[in-house]
């Protein structure tokens, strides 16, 4: 799975209650991965950015 795939789920996940651990991971990935609108190239796997 490309880490940029998290942005495909962004609108679906918006407003959902995440557990503390999930929220931290989600925030870390969102900070590390460029938005799809800015960079359409795929980046490395999720494991390499967390």
C-alpha angles and dihedrals in degrees: 000000000000112000088228087068087083088077091058087062096040098099092044092050095044109116096011117130109244125192115251093259095046092047091052093049092045092050092047093051093047090053093049100044123070117236115263090239090059100041124022094180116102118248131205126294123291092254092064094059099043 
